[in-house]
């Protein structure tokens, strides 16, 4: 029994050390090779948080509103600054500087609770986010936002991207359907919001090189996956990594672990998403 306890304490100590190293490395500055050498950039890996629902339904994709509030308070109190997809892409492609402790907050699907629960909390702390909409559901399904609510959030600085028309796995449809899902969602968002969305998120996370190329040809500047990791200078703009945030037995501990150290632990092979 004592041996097991010692092993457990050792594992905990190693994890804490690695998390500390991760948070320390994330704050270092250097010049990115191949970029403008006269403009050093902060080469941190940027956490792109991936939420779905913020509600009390105990759904697999949900985070309780009080847990979401706690997470936003932590980000605010620890000096994090939300960035837009435009800022992130300018950093990834050109080395443009980001604010200190950058974080991008994204939501998939466009559920009503994003407006009712997440939006007030984020406004409270001066945060903005990016929401990828399933356009066929917006204003058509009571579980989702309507376009008036989307426009209100857009005016408050939120960015909206496409998540297709029907949320189908793109790897399971033919090329004609793929083009329809990519272009019709983009056209509907232009009609409703006055501009074409520049960013896309793959439904169910399904993508391959052919789908990436179709997304590019449809006019999107970048696309986001559900592949675990943080976005950095080496990220593929059409397969940007994100960090999924869900409810758990200790949601805040899981959130903090993923935010500050999980990506390093995964690269070392110590955890798997």
C-alpha positions in Angstrom: 0.0 0.0 0.0 2.8 2.4 0.9 4.5 1.6 -2.4 1.4 2.5 -4.3 1.0 5.8 -2.4 4.6 6.7 -3.2 4.0 5.9 -6.9 0.9 8.0 -6.9 2.7 11.0 -5.3 5.6 10.6 -7.8 3.2 10.7 -10.7 1.4 13.8 -9.3 4.8 15.5 -8.7 5.9 14.8 -12.3 2.6 16.1 -13.7 2.8 19.3 -11.6 6.4 19.8 -12.8 5.5 19.4 -16.4 2.5 21.8 -16.1 4.9 24.3 -14.5 7.3 23.9 -17.4 4.5 24.2 -19.9 3.3 27.5 -18.4 6.9 28.8 -18.2 7.7 27.9 -21.8 4.5 29.5 -23.0 5.7 32.8 -21.7 9.0 32.8 -23.5 9.7 35.0 -26.5 11.7 34.3 -29.6 12.0 35.0 -33.3 10.2 32.6 -35.6 12.6 31.2 -38.2 11.7 32.4 -41.7 9.7 35.4 -40.6 10.6 39.1 -40.4 13.7 39.0 -38.3 13.2 42.7 -37.3 9.8 41.9 -35.8 10.2 39.3 -33.0 6.9 37.6 -32.2 5.7 35.9 -29.1 5.9 32.3 -30.2 3.5 30.8 -27.6 1.1 28.0 -28.6 -2.3 29.6 -28.5 -5.1 27.6 -26.7 -8.2 27.6 -28.8 -10.9 26.4 -26.4 -13.8 24.4 -27.9 -17.2 24.5 -26.2 -20.6 23.4 -27.4 -23.3 23.9 -24.9 -23.4 25.9 -21.6 -26.5 24.6 -19.8 -27.8 22.4 -17.0 -28.9 19.4 -19.0 -25.9 17.3 -18.1 -25.4 16.6 -21.8 -22.2 15.0 -23.0 -21.3 18.3 -24.8 -22.4 20.6 -22.0 -20.6 22.7 -19.3 -22.7 23.9 -16.4 -23.2 27.7 -16.4 -21.6 28.1 -13.0 -18.6 26.1 -14.2 -18.3 28.3 -17.3 -18.5 31.4 -15.2 -15.7 30.1 -13.0 -13.6 29.4 -16.1 -14.1 32.9 -17.5 -13.3 34.4 -14.1 -10.1 32.5 -14.0 -9.1 33.6 -17.5 -9.9 37.2 -16.6 -8.1 37.2 -13.2 -5.0 35.6 -14.7 -4.5 38.1 -17.5 -5.8 36.2 -20.5 -7.0 38.1 -23.6 -9.4 36.7 -26.1 -8.3 36.9 -29.8 -10.3 36.7 -33.0 -9.6 34.2 -35.8 -8.3 37.1 -37.9 -5.7 37.9 -35.1 -4.8 34.2 -34.8 -4.3 33.7 -38.6 -2.2 36.9 -38.8 0.0 35.4 -36.1 0.2 32.0 -37.7 0.8 33.3 -41.2 2.8 36.5 -40.7 4.0 36.5 -37.2 1.8 39.5 -36.2 2.0 40.1 -32.5 -0.8 38.9 -30.2 -1.7 40.3 -26.8 -0.2 38.8 -23.6 -1.7 35.4 -22.7 -3.8 35.0 -25.8 -6.8 32.6 -25.8 -9.4 32.0 -28.5 -12.8 30.9 -27.3 -15.0 29.0 -29.8 -18.4 27.3 -29.7 -19.7 24.8 -32.2 -23.3 24.6 -33.6 -24.9 27.8 -32.3 -27.1 26.6 -29.4 -29.4 29.1 -27.7 -27.6 28.7 -24.5 -24.5 30.3 -26.1 -26.6 33.4 -26.2 -28.5 33.0 -23.0 -25.7 31.7 -20.7 -22.3 32.1 -22.2 -22.7 35.6 -23.8 -23.6 37.4 -20.5 -20.6 35.8 -18.7 -18.2 36.7 -21.5 -19.4 40.3 -21.7 -18.9 40.6 -18.0 -15.2 40.0 -18.4 -14.8 41.8 -21.7 -14.3 38.6 -23.7 -15.4 37.8 -27.2 -15.7 34.5 -28.9 -16.2 32.7 -32.2 -19.3 30.6 -32.9 -19.5 28.2 -35.8 -23.2 28.0 -36.9 -25.2 25.1 -38.4 -27.1 27.5 -40.6 -30.0 25.1 -41.2 -30.8 25.2 -37.5 -30.6 28.9 -36.8 -34.1 30.4 -36.4 -35.6 27.0 -37.3 -35.0 24.9 -34.2 -35.8 26.2 -30.7 -32.6 24.7 -29.3 -30.6 27.1 -31.4 -30.2 30.8 -31.6 -32.1 32.9 -34.1 -30.6 35.4 -36.5 -31.5 38.4 -34.4 -29.6 37.0 -31.5 -26.7 36.2 -33.7 -26.6 39.8 -35.0 -26.7 41.1 -31.4 -23.6 39.0 -30.6 -21.9 40.1 -33.8 -22.4 43.7 -32.8 -20.8 43.0 -29.5 -17.6 41.7 -31.2 -18.3 38.0 -31.6 -17.2 36.4 -34.9 -19.4 33.8 -36.7 -18.1 31.0 -38.9 -19.7 28.2 -40.8 -20.4 24.7 -39.4 -22.2 23.7 -42.7 -26.0 23.7 -43.3 -26.9 20.4 -41.8 -24.0 19.3 -39.6 -23.2 16.2 -41.7 -19.9 14.4 -41.6 -18.2 15.7 -44.7 -16.2 12.5 -45.3 -19.5 10.6 -45.8 -21.0 12.7 -48.6 -20.2 13.1 -52.2 -18.5 16.1 -53.8 -21.7 17.8 -54.9 -23.1 17.6 -51.4 -19.9 18.7 -49.9 -19.9 21.8 -52.1 -23.5 22.5 -51.2 -22.8 22.3 -47.5 -19.8 24.6 -47.7 -21.3 27.3 -50.1 -24.9 27.4 -49.0 -24.1 28.0 -45.4 -21.7 30.7 -46.4 -24.2 32.4 -48.6 -26.9 32.3 -45.9 -24.6 33.9 -43.4 -23.8 36.6 -45.9 -27.5 37.3 -46.4 -28.2 37.4 -42.6 -25.0 39.1 -41.3 -23.9 41.3 -44.2 -20.6 39.5 -44.9 -19.3 36.1 -45.8 -17.8 34.1 -43.0 -14.1 33.6 -43.3 -13.7 30.6 -41.1 -15.1 27.1 -40.9 -15.2 24.2 -38.3 -15.5 20.6 -39.5 -18.7 18.9 -38.2 -17.9 15.8 -36.2 -14.3 16.6 -36.8 -14.3 14.6 -40.0 -11.8 16.0 -42.6 -9.1 14.9 -45.0 -6.9 16.6 -47.6 -9.7 16.6 -50.2 -12.1 18.2 -47.7 -9.5 20.8 -46.7 -9.0 21.7 -50.4 -12.8 22.0 -50.9 -13.0 24.3 -47.8 -10.2 26.5 -49.3 -11.9 26.6 -52.7 -15.2 27.6 -51.1 -13.5 30.8 -49.9 -12.7 30.1 -46.3 -9.4 31.5 -44.9 -9.0 28.7 -42.3 -10.7 25.8 -40.7 -10.8 24.4 -37.2 -10.8 20.7 -36.1 -11.6 18.9 -33.0 -8.0 17.4 -33.0 -6.5 18.0 -29.6 -3.8 20.5 -29.2 -2.9 24.2 -29.3 -2.5 26.4 -32.3 1.1 27.4 -33.1 3.3 28.6 -35.9 3.5 25.1 -37.4 -0.3 24.6 -37.4 -2.0 23.9 -40.7 -4.4 26.9 -41.3 -7.0 24.4 -42.6 -6.6 22.0 -39.7 -6.2 24.2 -36.6 -6.1 22.3 -33.3 -8.5 23.1 -30.4 -8.9 22.1 -26.8 -12.3 20.6 -26.0 -13.9 21.6 -22.7 -16.6 19.4 -21.2 -18.2 18.7 -17.9 -16.4 16.2 -15.7 -16.2 15.1 -12.1 -14.0 18.1 -11.4 -14.6 20.4 -14.3 -12.4 23.3 -13.2 -9.4 21.1 -12.5 -9.8 19.5 -15.9 -10.2 22.9 -17.5 -7.0 24.2 -15.8 -5.1 21.1 -16.7 -6.0 21.3 -20.3 -5.4 25.0 -20.6 -2.0 25.1 -19.0 -0.4 21.7 -19.4 -2.3 19.0 -21.2 -0.8 19.7 -24.6 2.7 19.2 -23.4 1.8 16.0 -21.6 0.1 14.8 -24.8 3.2 15.5 -26.9 5.3 13.6 -24.4 2.9 10.6 -24.8 1.7 10.8 -21.2 -2.0 11.3 -22.0 -4.3 10.8 -24.9 -7.3 12.8 -25.9 
